[in-house]
Amino acid sequence: PMHTARFTYEKTKKALLWMSLSNEPFVVLYALIPFIIRKELGVSLLQLSLLASLRPVLSIFSFYWSANLTVQRHRLRHNLISAWLFARLPFLFVPWIESSWYLIFCCAGYELLNKSGNPALMEILKTNLEKEKREKIYTLCFVLGFLEGILLGFLIGNLLNQQFFPWQGLFAITAIISLSSIFVQIQIPLPPIQPIRPPNRSSLIVTILSPWQEAFSLLKMNPDFLRFQYGFMIGGIGLMLATPSLSLFCVDYLHLTHQKITVGRSILMGLGVSGSSYLWRRMLSQQNADQLLSNILIGFSLYLTCLYLAVFHLYFFYIAHILYGLSQAGSHLLWNLSGPLFSGHEESSQYSRVNILMVGLRGAIAPAVGGALCSLLGPAPIILISAAICLTGAFYMFKTKKTIATNDRHQDLRPDH
């Protein structure tokens, strides 16, 4: 019935909006952790490399969180809420446990679970919303979150710079605000869903290996999705290789204050994101994923190049983060919506799980290699090498670009759908 569809639409929209707005204070502060612990706690390059490795490496284990969603779709909401809760809970105790290692432990828990609920969320959005509404609402919430982040960037940057409020307390406060979105997640309506089959009682080895087999089987059967993953893999390696070098470069080479780092990371990046998200959404509807990814990787390459040039003038640091925001907006939308996009009329969580797995595979190597190279060559050369790798990814997507086959499963990619 129409009133039921409208009710579902409004509840889903409200939940997604509050999830974005309530989480943004935590996200703004979380993005500054490498710089905070370098300036305030003097952590080592080893710790920074470990911190940079957490997100991609733990994505391999995040992959298992949603492994059974295809056959247990009735657990979509529970899967999302549990991941959201446990990802943020440890940060409540940061003010009472003054240790850089505890903060790294909190980051490990967050990186393990933050994206774990993403396949469930994307499938909920696909179940409750039509494609056009789904992309429009997701983009709107993404932009509003970054606009909020711009305002918060001024506030948090000043608080950190003037030490007006203990930075440890900010983590607890922002975590509480983010956890409040659980109350709207509980209210997301879903149609009655029965499990397709009872979960198998399998051996440990089968439980560990079967999600990998399913993922590689999916890639083998979908050459377009496989090519998309190759391009994202090359560009992702480029960005991850540079990650351990970034905080060293900004703190030790550019000698930036918390406020200047926040202006770049939150405010200018936020302007880039909010100013380009609508354009990326239009391109997402009118072009195939290969073209979009090529443009995104060129943007990331320009970001790293401008960041390197900041040694000559600080203006390049600010230009770099505007470029990063432009590219990150497209990357975020494409990465998160590629599951529903490539799945067509199939269940989408299996595609979203592959995205998470690929992040984990490249992350198991790239940050560690980047940290080792940084210790040998210094951060500046690594940033240039990373820019070249991102450009290589864009060139690969351009050279292998082909028209998406017009079969039923990919009809969602065409503008007239």
N, C-alpha and C positions, 0 to 999 in steps of 0.2 A: 504494500500500500504506500501511497505517496507520503502520508504523514510519517510512516515508519522510515522511509528513505531519508526524509528531511531530518528526522530526529537523529538518525545514525550519522548523517553528514555533520550536523551541528555539534554533536558530542565528540566526534572524531576530530573535528577542526579545533574545538576548544581544548582538547587534550594535547594535541600537537603544538598549539600555540603556547600553552602554559609550560609544556616541557621545554620549549625553546627559550622562553623568556626567563623562567626560573633557573635554568641551567647556565645562562650566560655569565652571571657573576663568577661562578665557579670556573667556567672555561677561560675567562679572561685571566684570572689569577693562576690557573693551572699552566697556561701557556708561558708564564714567566718563571716557572720553577727552576729551569736550568740557570737562568740569570740570577735569581734570588740566592740559590745555594752556592753559586760561585762567588757572589759579592759578600753575602752575609756569613757563610759557613766555610768558604775557601776550599770547596771539594776538589778532588784531584781529577785529572784527565780520565783515569780509570773509572771513577764514579760517573763522570759525564758521559763516557762511552756506554757504560752500563745503562744509564738512564735513557740514552738515545735508542738502545737496543730493546727496551722493554716493550714498546708498542708493537713493533713488527714481530718480534720473536714470540711474544705471548699470544699473538693473533692465531698461531698454530693451535694453541689450546682453546682459544675462543671459538674456533671452528667446531669443536666438539659440543659446545653448549647447546647449539641448535641442530645437532646431527639428526635427531629423531622427529623434527618438526613436520617433515613430509608425511609421516604416518601418524603423528600425534598433534594434528592441527588444533585440537580442542585445548591445548596448552599454550597457545600463542600469547595470551595476555599474561599468564603466570610466568612464562619465559621472559617476557619483557620486564615485568615488575621486579622479579628476583635479581636480574642482572643490574638494573638501575639501582636498587637498594644496596647490594653488596659492593658495588663499584665505588660508592661514595662514603660508606659508613666509617672506614678507618680514619678518614680525615677529621672526624669529630674529635679525635684524641691528640691531634698534632700540638695543641697548646700545652699539653701536659707531658709530652714525650719529646724532649729537645734533642733530637738526633737526626743527622743527615741520612743515616741508614734507615731510620723509621720512615722518613718522608719518601725515600726511594721505594720502601716496601709498600707504602700507600699508593704510590704511582704504579707499582707492579699490579696491585689489586685492581686499580682503575683500568689499566691497559688490558688486563685479562678479561674484564667483564664489560667495559664500555661499549665495545662493538658486538659483544655476544648477543645482545638483544636486538641488534639491527635487522637480522633476517625476519624475526617475528614482527617487528614494527613495519617493515616494508610489506609483508604479507597482509597485515591488518589493514594498511592503507589501500592495498590492491583489492582486498575483499570489500571494504566499506566505500571506496571512492572510485569514480570513473577516471580514466587516464588523464583527461584534461584537467579535471578538478584536483586530482592527486598532485600533478606537477605544479599547478597554480598555488595550491595551499602550501605545499612543501617549500616552494620558492619564497612565498610570502613570509612564512615563519623563519626561514633561514635569513632573509634580509632583515626582518625586525630584530632578530637576535643580534645581528652584527651592528645595527643602528644603536641598540642598547649597549653593545660592547664599546662603541665609540664614546658614549657618555661615561660609562664605567671606567674606561681607560684613563680619562682625566682624573677621576676620583681615586682610583687605586694607585695610579702613578704618583700622585701627590702624597697619599698615605704612606707608601713605601719610601718615597724620597725623604720626607720630613720625619719619618718614624713617629708619626702622630698616633698610630695605633699599631700594636705588635702584629707583625706579619703572620705569626702563627695563629693568632685569633681569627684572622681573615679567612683562613682555610676552614675553620669550624663553622663560621657564620655562613659562608657561601655554600658549604656542603648541606647545611640545614635547609637553606632556601631551595636548593636543587632537589632535595629529597621530598619537598612538599608536593612535587608533581605526581608522586605516587597516588595521591588521592584522586586525581583526575584520570590517571591511567586505569584505575579500578573501574571507572564509570564508562569506559569505552565499550559500546555495544558491539556484539558479534552475533551473527546468525548461529543457530544451533549447529554445532560441528561434532560429528562422531569420529573417533579414530578410524583410519582406514583399515588398520589391523592392529592387533595387540603387539606391543614391543617384543621383539624376539629375545629369548633367553640365550644369548650367545656367549661363547668363550671370550676371555679378555682380548686375545689376539684378534678375533673377528671384530669385536667392538672397536678396537683401535684402527684396524685396517679398512673396514667397510666404508667409512666416510671418505677416505682417500680414493678408494676404488670408484665410488659413485662420482666423486668430483672429476677424476681424470676421464671417466667414461663420458660424462657430460661434455667435457672439452673436446673429446674425440669426435663426438656426434655433432658438434656445433662449431664448424671452422671459423665462422664470423666471431663468435664469442672467444675462441682460442686466440685469434689474431688480436682482438681487443685486449686480452690478458697479456700477450707478449708486449704490446706497446706500453701498457701500464707498468709492466715489470721493468722495462728499460728505464722509463722515466722515474719510477719509484726508487730504483737503485741509485740513480743520480741524486735524488733528494736525500735519501737516507745516508749516502756516503758523506754528505756535507754536514749532517746533523751534529756530530760531536764537535765539529769545528766552529759552529756558529756562535755559541756562547763564549768560547775562548776568543774568537775574533772580535766580538762586540765589546767584551769586558777588557781584555788584555791589549788589543791592538787599537781599537777605536776609543777606549776609555769612556764608554757611555754610562750615564747615570740611569737609575731605575726609570726616571721620568721620560728620558729620551727613548729608551728601549720600549716603554709602554706606548709612547706616541707612535712609534713605528709598528709594533706588533699588534696593537689594539685599535688605535684611532685611524691611522692611514690604511692599514690592512682592511679595517672595517669599511672605510669609504670605498676602497676598491671592490670589495665584495658587494656592498649594497648598490653601488653604481652600475654593476655589470650583471647582476643575477637575472634581471628580467631579460636581458639580451641573450644570456646563456640558455634560459628556458625556451625562448623563441627558437634558438638554434637547435635545441634538443628536439623540438617538434618538427623542424624543417630539414635537418641534416641527419646523416647516419653517425654512429658513435665514432667511427674512424676519423672523420673530419674534425669533430669536436676535440678528440684526444690529441690530435696533431697540433691544433691551435693552443691547447692547454700546456703542452710540453714546451712549445716555443716560449710561452709566457714564463714558465718556471726557469728556463735557461736565461732569459733576459733578467729575471729577478736575481739570480746568483751572480751574473756578470756585473750588474749595478751594485750589488752588495760588495763585491771585490773593489769596485772603483771608489767606494766610500773612504778608502785610505787616502784618497786625494782630496775629497771634499765631502762633508757630511750630507750635503744635499742628495748625493747618490744613495745614501742609506734610506732616506725617506722615499725617494723614487722607487727604490727596490721593493719596499713594502707595499706601495700602491700596486706595483706589478704583481706582487705575490697575492694580494687580495683579489685582483682580477682573475688570476689563474686559479686560485683556490676556490673561488665561487664556482667556476666551471667544473673543477675536479670533484668538489663535494657533491654537486648535483648529479654529475655523470656517474660517479662511483656508487652513490646510494641508490639512484634510480635505475641503474643498469640491470639489476635483478628483475624488477617488473618489466623493464624495457625489452630485454632479450627473451624473457620467458614467454611473452605473448599470452596465450590462453592456458599455459601450464602453471603449476604451482611455483612461486618465485623464490622461496627461501633457499632452494638448492643452488640457485645462481648467486644469491647474496653470500652464501657460505663459501663458494669458490673465491669470491672477491676477498673475503677475510683470510682464506688459506693462502692466497698468493701474496698478500701483505706479509704473512708470517714467513713464507719461504724466502723472500728477498731480504726480510729483516733479520733472518738468522745469520746472514753473512755481511751485508753492506755496512751497518753501523760499526761492527767490529773491525772490518777492513779500513773504514774511514778513520776510526780512532787510531789504528796502528800507523796509517799513512800520515795522519796529523802529527803524531809524535816524531816522525822522521822528517817530514817536509815543512811542518807548520800549517796553520789553518788556511792561509791565503791561497796557496797552490791547490789545495783540495777543493776549495770553492770553485775555482776555474775548471778543474777536472770534472766536477759534478755538473757544471753548466754545459760542458761538451757532451756528457752522457745524456742529459735531458734532450739536447738538440738531436742527438743520434736517434732517440726514441721517436721524436717528431718526424725525422727523415724516414724511419722505418714505416710509420703509419702512412706517410704520404706515398711511399713506393709500393706498398702492398694494398693500397686502398682499392676496394672493389664494391660494386653495387650489392646491397643486401638482397638475397634471393626473396622473391615475392611469394613465399609459401605462407600457409596459414599461421605458422608459429611466429612469423616476423611481421605480420601485417600491422602490428602496433607501432612499428617504426616509421610508417609512411605518414606524411602530413595529412592526407585525407582521412586518417583514422585518429 
